[in-house]
């Protein structure tokens, strides 16, 4: 009648317990493990009736040791690195290797690094400081990658905004996050109800990188980006992710894959969706080639298959 039922019946000198469960939902091993947890709990409570709830144990000593000691060891990752430092190392190792491809447009690692440096210099000149949140509203293109790297190089955290979002949501994200600035491209509508400074990414194309550019060291626990939830259950909420979170995802010990500069990655998902981080930096922090998939191709399985081929 129910997914899980515990029957308890008195027998001579004790209580006989029996689980009845839906086999479509639970494995027999799961119920057997839960039964052992229940017994462990009852043993503890009957041994000390004054025991506080917070002191009660569900796990037998052997299982507790397995979870906390053997399975609870954190995988090692380069804890002092950040997204920028790892990217710059790859750019130095393979400067002429293709970094970003979008249709007929191509950027080598040297090109990408220099363009991001110039835009970072422009951001710093306009007052962006370590820890600042910078809104980024761009269509899919190499400029999107340049914009993200430039904000990180300037010490900021990028706030990805889809230009197709309703004006109300765009303004809410910028104002709620406390964004210091909006980096966008010409032709995009100015967000209503946003009064902060706006910069255009092509403004830094002709600038040289000043010798006295004051780029502060990026720490691993600095914010790297802020992504907002959909807001389907209320107001959208901004989630801050730090550099070390990205590094531990991509560079931890015992990762089951080996990536290198001979690999090709597709940048398929919206950069407003967290999985895009795995795609972008999975490619760029391993020295691979990142292929930016056009919005039209992401919506056409046949076209995407041809692109992969």
C-alpha positions in Angstrom: 0.0 0.0 0.0 2.9 2.4 0.8 6.4 2.8 -0.7 8.0 1.8 2.6 6.4 0.3 5.8 8.0 -0.9 9.0 5.9 -3.5 10.8 6.8 -4.1 14.5 5.3 -7.1 16.3 5.9 -8.3 19.9 7.3 -11.8 20.1 8.5 -13.7 23.2 10.9 -11.4 25.0 11.4 -8.9 22.1 10.1 -7.1 19.1 10.2 -8.5 15.6 10.6 -5.8 12.9 9.9 -6.3 9.2 10.3 -3.8 6.3 7.8 -4.0 3.4 9.0 -1.9 0.4 8.3 -1.1 -3.2 10.9 -3.0 -5.3 10.6 -0.5 -8.2 12.0 2.2 -5.9 14.4 0.4 -3.5 17.1 -2.3 -3.9 17.2 -5.1 -1.3 20.7 -3.9 -0.3 19.4 -0.4 0.5 16.7 -1.8 2.8 19.2 -4.1 4.5 21.5 -1.1 5.1 18.7 1.0 6.5 17.7 -1.9 8.8 21.2 -2.0 10.2 21.0 1.8 10.7 17.7 1.4 12.5 19.2 -1.3 14.8 22.2 0.9 15.5 19.9 3.8 16.5 17.8 1.6 18.8 20.9 0.1 20.4 22.2 3.5 21.2 19.0 4.9 22.6 18.2 1.8 24.8 21.8 1.9 26.2 21.4 5.5 27.2 17.9 6.8 27.5 19.1 10.3 28.4 21.0 10.6 25.1 20.5 13.8 23.1 19.2 13.5 19.6 22.3 15.2 18.3 24.4 12.4 19.8 22.5 9.5 18.3 24.3 7.5 15.6 22.8 5.8 12.6 26.0 4.3 11.2 27.9 1.3 12.7 31.5 2.1 13.4 32.8 0.2 10.3 30.6 2.2 8.0 31.3 5.5 9.7 35.0 4.8 9.3 34.5 4.0 5.6 32.7 7.3 4.9 34.8 9.6 7.0 38.3 8.1 6.7 38.5 6.3 3.4 35.9 8.0 1.2 36.1 11.4 2.9 39.6 12.3 1.6 39.6 15.3 -0.6 41.2 15.0 -4.1 44.2 17.1 -4.4 44.2 20.1 -6.8 46.5 23.1 -7.3 45.1 25.2 -4.4 47.2 28.3 -5.1 46.3 28.6 -8.8 43.4 30.6 -10.4 41.7 30.6 -13.7 43.9 33.4 -15.1 47.2 31.9 -14.0 46.4 28.5 -15.5 45.2 30.1 -18.8 48.3 32.3 -19.0 50.6 29.2 -18.6 48.9 27.5 -21.5 49.1 30.6 -23.6 52.9 30.7 -22.9 53.3 27.0 -23.7 51.4 27.0 -27.0 51.1 30.7 -28.2 50.4 29.8 -31.8 47.9 27.0 -31.0 44.3 27.7 -31.9 42.4 28.8 -28.8 38.9 29.9 -30.1 37.1 29.1 -33.4 33.8 30.7 -34.4 32.8 30.1 -38.0 35.7 31.5 -40.1 37.0 33.6 -37.1 40.0 32.1 -35.3 42.2 33.3 -32.4 45.4 31.7 -31.2 46.3 31.6 -27.6 48.6 34.6 -28.1 45.8 36.6 -29.8 43.3 35.7 -27.1 45.6 36.5 -24.3 46.6 39.9 -25.8 43.0 40.9 -26.6 41.9 40.0 -23.0 44.9 42.0 -21.6 43.9 45.1 -23.6 40.3 44.9 -22.5 41.4 44.2 -18.9 43.5 47.3 -19.0 40.5 49.3 -20.2 38.4 47.9 -17.3 41.1 48.8 -14.7 41.5 52.3 -16.2 37.7 52.7 -15.7 37.9 51.7 -12.1 37.3 48.0 -11.9 39.0 46.6 -8.8 39.6 43.2 -7.2 36.4 41.5 -6.2 34.2 43.8 -8.3 31.3 42.3 -10.2 31.1 43.2 -13.9 28.0 42.5 -15.9 28.7 40.9 -19.3 26.0 41.1 -22.0 27.3 39.7 -25.3 26.0 37.4 -28.0 27.9 34.2 -28.7 31.3 35.0 -30.3 35.0 35.1 -29.6 34.3 38.5 -27.9 32.3 36.6 -25.2 35.5 34.6 -24.3 37.6 37.7 -24.5 35.2 39.6 -22.2 35.2 36.8 -19.6 39.0 36.5 -19.5 39.4 40.3 -19.4 37.1 40.7 -16.4 39.0 37.9 -14.6 42.4 39.4 -15.5 41.2 42.7 -14.0 40.4 40.9 -10.8 36.7 41.0 -11.2 33.9 38.4 -11.3 31.8 38.2 -14.4 28.0 38.3 -14.3 26.7 36.6 -17.6 23.6 38.2 -19.1 21.7 36.9 -22.1 20.8 39.8 -24.3 17.5 38.1 -25.0 16.5 38.2 -21.4 13.5 40.5 -20.6 14.7 44.0 -19.7 13.2 43.7 -16.2 15.4 40.6 -15.5 18.5 42.3 -16.9 18.0 45.4 -14.7 17.2 43.2 -11.6 20.4 41.2 -12.0 22.6 44.2 -12.5 21.1 46.1 -9.5 20.7 43.1 -7.2 24.3 42.0 -7.8 25.8 45.4 -7.2 27.6 45.3 -10.6 30.2 48.0 -10.9 29.9 48.2 -14.6 28.3 46.6 -17.7 30.6 45.3 -20.5 28.6 44.9 -23.7 28.8 45.4 -27.5 27.3 48.2 -29.6 23.8 47.5 -30.9 22.6 46.0 -27.6 19.8 48.0 -25.9 20.7 49.9 -22.8 19.1 48.1 -19.8 16.2 50.1 -18.4 16.5 51.1 -14.7 20.3 50.6 -14.8 22.3 53.8 -14.2 25.8 52.3 -13.8 28.7 52.8 -16.3 28.5 50.9 -19.6 31.6 49.9 -21.7 31.8 48.5 -25.1 34.2 45.6 -25.7 35.6 46.9 -29.0 36.8 50.2 -27.3 39.9 48.4 -26.1 40.9 47.0 -29.5 43.3 49.8 -30.5 44.6 50.5 -27.0 48.1 49.5 -26.1 48.7 47.8 -22.7 50.3 50.4 -20.4 53.6 49.4 -18.8 52.4 50.6 -15.4 49.2 48.6 -15.5 48.4 47.7 -11.9 47.0 44.2 -12.0 46.7 42.8 -8.5 47.3 39.2 -7.8 44.2 37.1 -8.1 43.6 34.9 -5.0 42.1 31.4 -5.3 39.2 32.3 -3.0 38.2 35.4 -5.0 34.8 35.3 -6.8 35.2 34.3 -10.5 31.5 34.6 -11.6 28.0 35.1 -10.4 25.2 33.1 -12.1 21.5 33.8 -11.3 18.9 31.1 -10.9 15.9 31.0 -13.2 13.6 32.6 -10.6 10.8 30.1 -11.3 10.1 29.7 -7.6 10.4 33.4 -6.7 13.0 36.1 -7.1 16.2 34.9 -9.1 19.1 34.5 -6.7 22.8 35.1 -7.6 25.2 32.3 -6.8 28.9 33.3 -6.4 31.5 30.8 -7.5 35.2 31.2 -6.6 38.3 30.5 -8.7 39.2 27.5 -6.5 35.8 25.9 -7.2 36.5 26.0 -10.9 40.1 24.7 -10.5 39.0 21.9 -8.2 36.4 20.8 -10.8 38.9 20.8 -13.7 42.2 20.0 -12.2 41.7 17.5 -9.3 43.7 14.4 -8.8 42.4 11.2 -10.3 40.3 12.9 -12.9 39.2 10.0 -15.2 40.1 12.0 -18.4 43.3 13.3 -19.7 43.0 16.5 -21.8 45.6 18.3 -23.8 46.2 20.8 -26.6 45.3 18.2 -29.3 41.7 18.1 -28.0 38.7 20.1 -29.4 35.9 21.3 -27.2 32.5 22.7 -28.1 31.2 25.7 -26.3 27.5 24.7 -26.7 25.6 25.9 -23.6 24.5 29.4 -22.7 27.1 31.1 -20.6 24.3 31.9 -18.2 24.2 28.2 -17.3 26.9 26.8 -15.0 27.8 23.9 -17.4 29.4 26.5 -19.7 32.2 26.8 -17.2 33.2 23.2 -17.7 33.2 23.7 -21.5 35.0 27.0 -21.6 37.7 26.4 -19.1 37.9 22.7 -19.7 39.1 23.7 -23.1 41.2 26.8 -22.4 42.9 25.6 -19.1 44.0 22.4 -20.9 45.4 24.2 -24.0 42.7 22.8 -26.2 40.8 24.4 -29.0 37.4 25.8 -28.1 34.7 25.9 -30.9 32.0 28.4 -30.1 28.7 26.9 -31.4 26.3 29.5 -32.9 22.9 29.9 -31.4 21.3 28.6 -34.6 23.4 25.5 -34.6 22.6 24.7 -30.9 18.9 24.5 -31.9 19.4 22.3 -34.9 20.6 18.7 -34.1 21.5 18.0 -37.7 23.6 21.1 -38.0 25.4 20.3 -34.7 26.2 16.8 -35.9 27.8 18.2 -39.0 29.8 20.7 -36.9 31.1 17.9 -34.7 32.1 15.9 -37.7 
